[in-house]
Amino acid sequence: MANELDEMTAPVNEAGRDVHVIEKQIPAKVGAGSKVFEVILWVLAIIPGVIFLILKMKANNYLQALQQKINHDASQIDNYLEQRVQILKNCAKLLDKSINLDKDTFTKIAELRSGKNMNAEAQAIEEVNKQINVAIERYPDLKAHQELEDAMQQNSYLQKEITAAREAYNDTVYEWNSAIMAWPTKKIVAAKHGYTTRIPFSIDMTTRQQARGEFF
């Protein structure tokens, strides 16, 4: 049998193709066949029916635990964002002692973590971070400021942790999305509870466009 995806002869898109996260939740649904399947298990004998009932209980426990893990992973991202805001506040204060930092920077920092959605907050944090970096570049002597250097290193570290936490969140979302579509046990349980797939982390269009820009 030939390869379904043949890199030697299959068509390719010379222009390339970008990808986006699809903002759509797909419900877990089962048809009449699943109900018939369960009835047959009980008709054949009590033991198969009981075994399947136990498996459904285990599947329900698994999905309940997985929901908690998704929430935990999302909270972890929020924790790192909160820490990064504090670090940027410290950087701004240190800079303000040495130069007249743009007051708009402090205003934006004050607005952070004010209940906006996570993507909007992350974008706002990046904007403040950019302003602080621009201020440092304008005053090269500030780079020798030990406290400021330490704060910027912490800022860089937290950005890496945020990226890792987002990846962990997406991994758990993928596990959930795969689990609720796994027939028969998990999908039947998911359909009974009305579960749907979840949306993984995605960046905003502004950040996507900036990533295509020239930095040097």
Residue pairs with C-beta under 8 A, 6 or more apart in sequence:
20 202
21 199
21 200
21 201
21 202
23 199
23 202
24 197
24 199
25 196
25 197
25 198
25 199
26 196
26 197
27 191
27 194
27 195
27 196
28 180
28 181
28 187
28 190
28 191
28 195
28 196
28 197
29 191
30 183
30 187
30 188
30 191
34 183
34 184
34 187
34 188
34 191
37 184
38 49
38 52
38 188
41 48
41 49
41 52
42 48
42 49
52 185
55 185
56 185
56 188
56 189
58 185
59 185
59 186
59 188
59 189
60 189
60 193
62 179
62 186
63 176
63 179
63 180
63 186
63 189
63 190
63 193
63 195
66 172
66 175
66 176
66 179
67 176
69 172
70 169
70 172
70 173
70 176
70 198
73 165
73 168
73 169
73 172
74 118
74 169
76 165
76 168
76 169
77 118
77 162
77 165
77 166
77 169
77 201
78 118
80 158
80 161
80 162
80 165
81 113
81 118
81 121
81 122
81 125
81 162
82 113
83 158
84 125
84 155
84 158
84 159
84 162
85 109
85 112
85 113
85 125
87 151
87 154
87 155
87 158
88 109
88 125
88 128
88 129
88 132
88 155
89 109
90 151
91 132
91 148
91 151
91 152
91 155
92 101
92 105
92 106
92 109
92 128
92 132
94 145
94 147
94 148
94 151
95 101
95 132
95 135
95 136
95 142
95 148
96 106
98 139
98 142
98 145
99 135
99 138
99 139
99 142
101 135
102 131
102 135
104 131
105 128
105 131
105 132
105 135
108 124
108 127
108 128
108 131
109 128
111 124
112 121
112 124
112 125
112 128
113 121
116 124
119 201
119 202
119 203
119 204
120 204
122 162
123 204
123 206
123 207
126 207
129 155
135 142
136 142
136 143
136 148
136 152
142 148
143 149
166 201
169 200
169 201
170 200
170 201
173 198
173 199
173 200
174 200
176 197
176 198
177 197
177 198
179 186
179 190
180 186
180 187
180 190
180 195
180 196
180 197
181 187
181 190
181 197
